[in-house]
Amino acid sequence: MADLTLPAELATPDWLAPTPNAAQTPLPEALHRALNSAAHRERWKYTKAEVFLGATHTAANLPQISGEQQPGIDLQQTTKPVPLVGFDLDQAPEAFARLCYASNILTIDISAPTTEILTLVHASSTVPVLIRVAEGASLTLNEISDCDSDAQQTIWIDLAANAEMKHSRNALDTAGAHWQYLNVRLQRDASYRLHNHVTGCASRRQDIHVLMDGQGAEANLISAGSVEGKTALDQQFTLEHRQPRGRSQQTIHNIVANGGKCSFNGRIHIHAGAAGTDAQLANRNLGMGEHATINTKPELEIYTDDVSCAHGATVGTISQEALFYLLSRGIDQGAAQALLSQGFLRQCIDGPLAESALETLIGGASVGL
């Protein structure tokens, strides 16, 4: 297998500091090694990394922004040095490459509890976004992808002690090859909640990396996906518990129909010293119609005692018992199947963008009947 390579020469931009691994290994060498490690190739097992690597240096625009004109929000497109605390180059070398190719970064600093929703709309590839929520501050973020061609977005979120963030994301566009990278770091007693609504497209990849860097941090990731008609979705979720008494819950439901392909890899990594951790992961998948492809692999990596962890995945079809019950009540088979598939997805559709996601996801779930 040929080595994975970046499309152009790369150097650390002046605005990015510090550089991960710079003291040990020159950046180009460190990136090449990370891109071609066995662990990284495994993460890209079901999607061609070359498609996305080749576009990491393409032009990027600002996202469309609304709700920023309120107290407690400071938004800047900056070339000043910006540190990325706790980032692991080996975990996401393509995301770091995207940072290095960017000429600047959009920083959004939240210094107080906000009262209105901040909305980011991606109509194309966008500049890297760094959101920093100060101690005791809070933010509700809506993120919408509305692209009609290939696109890439990278977002970095840093939640200080006792900060709170509610993040709703709709990725319901279906054109081109689309890659989203999301990195969230939580400090002491911080809280993060994600409502992710997604469809397949020609090739869609979602990487979500959550770092529980503070004692008592809490993260809740909820995702609903619909993949049908020769589209693809690849989701890679990594949740690292680095400090004691963290809590995390991941609930991911996907419906795959009529030639759709869906891959999910969810890894919970509990570091040494993270005693008292409570981490739960559940990925459920429904295959409908013909020729649906579903790959799922939940993982646990635990290096401490005194933890409560559970992970699981299911792949199946609509419950025949539930279907029989609805048929016995006079509901025709097509309507009964639609009700059951819609109910399956509705369990994971929530938050401020739920209403706009319902029609697309529920409609897509009914196509394979």
N, C-alpha and C positions, 0 to 999 in steps of 0.2 A: 504494500500500500504506500503510495507516494506521500511525502511529508506535506502537512498543511502549512501554507505560507500566507503572509500578509501581502496585500496588493501593491504596497509602496514602502519606501524607506521610512523609518519611524524614529522619532526622538521625543523625549519628554518635553512638552510645551512649558513655557515659563510660568503659566498660570497654575500648573499642577505641582503641588508639593505636599508631603515628600513623595519621592518615587519608590514604590514597592520594590524590594529586592535590589535596589540600586547599589547598595554597599557590597553585596555579595557577587552579583553577576551583571554584566552590561545588559541594558534593557532589551536590545534586539535578541540577544542570546537567551535571556530569561523568558521572553515571550515565545520564541520558537520552541524552547523546551516544554513550556506549559501547554502550548497548542498540540504538541505531539506526544504528550504523556498518555499512558494507558488509561488513566482515570478520565482525562478529557475526551479521548476518543470514545470511551464507553458512554459518556453523556450525550454524544452526538451519534449514537448508534443508529437511530431511525430517521435522521434528517441529514442531508448533505451539508456539512459545515462550509464547504467551498462557496456555496451560493451566497451565504451571509458574510463570510470573511471578505469576499471580493468587493463587497459594497461598504465596508466599514469606513472607507476614506471618502465616500461621496459627500456632496454638499449637503449642509443641514440648515434648516430655517428655524426661526423662533416658533414655538407653538402659539396658537391663538389663546389669549388669556382674558378672563373676565373675573370680577370679584376681587381684584388686587387693590382697588381703591378703598381700603378700609383700614382702620387703626390696627396696628400690630403686624402689618405686612410690609416688608422691604424687599423689593424686587430689583435685581441688577443683572445686566449682561456684563460680565467682568473678565478682565485679563490679569487680575491680581492673583497672587498665589493662593490656592485653595487646597487645604489638606483633605484627604479621604481617610478617615480613621477606621482601622480595623479591616480594611479591604484586603482580600487574599488574591493576589495575582494568579495563582495556580487554579483557583476556583472558576474564574471567568476571564481568561486572557483576551478574548475577543471584545469584551466590554471595555477592558483597559485600553486596547488598541483604538477603539472608537473615541475614547477620551483623548488619546494622544493625537489623533488626526484632527480633532476639533480645534479651531483657532481661539475659542473662548467657551465659557460656560454660563448658563443662566442660574443664578442663585436666588432662592426665595427664603428669606429669614422671617420666622414667625416669633414675635417677642411677647405676645399676650394672647389670651383666649380670643378667638375670632367668632363673629356672629353670623357671617355670611359664607356661602360656599365659594371656594376658589376653584375655577374650572380651567383645565388645559385641554385644548383640542389640537390633535396632530393631523394635519392635512397632508403631510409628507414626512420625510426624515427630518428630525428636529435635533437641535443642539442638546448636549447633555444637560440635565436639570439636577441641581442639588437643592433639596429642601431641608432646612434646619429649623426644628421646633424647639424653642428655648424651654428651660425648666419651668414647669407649671403651665405652659402655654398649650393651646389646642388648635386643631385645624380639621376642617372637613374638605376633602379634595375630591373633585370629580375629574376623571381623565377619560377622554374620548378619542378613539382612533377613527378617522374618516378619510382614509387614503384611497386613491384610485390607481396606485401603482406600487412598485417595491418601496418599502419604507423600513426605517430602523429608529427606535427610541430607547434611550437609556435614562433612568431616573434613580437618584441616590437620595435616601431619606435618613436623616439623623435625628432621633428623638432623645432629648435630654431627660434628666430625672423628672419623673412625674408628668411628663408631657403626654399628650393624647392626640391620636390621629385616626380619623375615619376616612377610608380611601375607597371610592367606588370607581370601577374601570369597565368601560365597554369597548371591546375590540370586535366589532360586528361587520367590518368591511371585509370584502371577499376577493379583492384583486391582488395579484402579484405575490411576492415573497415578503413576509412581514415578520420582523424580529423585535421583541420587547425584552429589555433587561431591567429588572427592578431589584435594588439592593436596599434593605431596611436595617438600620442599627438601632436597638433599643437599650437605653441606659436604665438606671435603677427605677423600678416601679413605673416605667413607661408603658403605654398601652397602644397597640396598633390593631386595626381591624380592616381587612380587605374584602370587598365584594367584587369578584371578578366574573364578568360575563363575556363569553368568547365564542366565535364560530370558527370553523375551519376556513382556509383560503387555499390558494395554489400551494403555498407552503408557509405555515405559521408556526413560529417558535416563541414560547414564553419561558424565560428564565427568571425565577424568583428566589432570592437569597436573603434570608432573615437571620440576623445576628442578635441573639439575646445576650447583650454585653453587660447587663446590670441585674443585680439581685431583685427578684420579685417582678421582673418584666412579664408582660402578657401579650400574646399575639393570637389572632383568630383569622384564619384564611378560609374563605368560602368561595367556591368557584362553580359555575354552571356552564357547560359547553355543548354545542350542537355541531356535528361534523357529518356532512352528507354530500353525495354527488361528486365523487372524485376530488374532494378537498382533504386537507391534512392539518392536523394540530399536534404539536409536540410540546408538552409541558414538563419542565424540570424544576421541582420545588426542593430547596435545601433549607432546613431550619436547624441552626446551631445554638444549643444551650451552653453558654460559657460560664454562667454564674448560678449560684444556688436559688432554689425556689422559684424558678421560672415556670410559666404555664403557656402551653400552646395547643391549639386545636386546628386541624386542617380537615375540611370536608369538601370533596371534589366529586361532582356528578357530571358525567358526560354521556350523551346519546350519539351513537355512530350508526349511520344508515347508508345503504345503497352505494357501496364503493368508497365510503369515507374511511380515513385512516387516522387513528388517535393513539398517541403514545404518552404515557405518564410515568415519571420517575420521581418518587418522593422520598427524601432522605432526612431522617432525624439523627443529628449528631449531638450526643451529650458528652461534654468534655469532662475530664477529671476535675473534681471539686464542685461540680454542679449538682450537689445533693439536694433532694427535695423537689426535683424537677417533675412536672406532670405534663407529658407530651402525648397527644393523640393524633392519629392520621387515619382517614378513611377515604378510599377512592372507589366509587361505584360506577359501573359502566353498563349501558344497555346497548346491545347490538340489534338492529332492526333491518328489515328488507334483506337484500342479498349482498354478499361480498363485503361486509364490514370487517375492518381489521382493527383489533384493539390490543395494544401492548401495555402492560402495567407492571411496575416493580416498586413496591414500598420497601424501605430499608430502615433498619435501626442500627446505630453504631454507638455503643454505650461504654463509657470508661469510668463509671463511678457507681457506688451502691446507693440504696435509699432513693429510688426513683420509681415513678409510676408511668409506664409507657404501654401504648398499644398501637398497632398498625395493621391495616388490612386492606384488601382489594377484592372486588368481585367483578366478574364479567358474566353477563347472562342476558336473558330475554324477559319480556313481560311475564309476570306471574300468571300462570294458567288458572290458579285458584281465584285470584282477584278478577281475572277476565271472565271466568265462569260466573262469578257472583254478579257482575254487571250485566252479563247476557241474560241471567235468570230474572233480572229486574226489567227486562224489556228493552234494553239499550242495544242497538245493533253493533256488530263486531267492530266496524271501522271507528265509530264514535267511542266505543269502550276502550279500544287501544289508544286512541288519541287522549282520552281522559287520564289513563294510567301513565302514559309517557310524559304528559304535561305535568302531572302531579309529581313525578320523579324529579323533573328539573326545577319546579317551583320551590322545592325544599331548599335550593341554593340560590334563588334569585331574590335579592333584597337590597336595601340601601336606596339612596336618592336616584340612582339610574335604573332601578328595577323596572319601572313602568315602560321606559323606552326600550329595555332589553326584552321584555316579555314577548312582544309580537314577533320579533325576529327569531328568538330561541324556541319559543313554543311552536311557531309556524314551521321552523326547520325540523322540530321533533316529530311533526306530523307527516312530513314528506315521505318517510320510509314506511308508512303503514300500508 
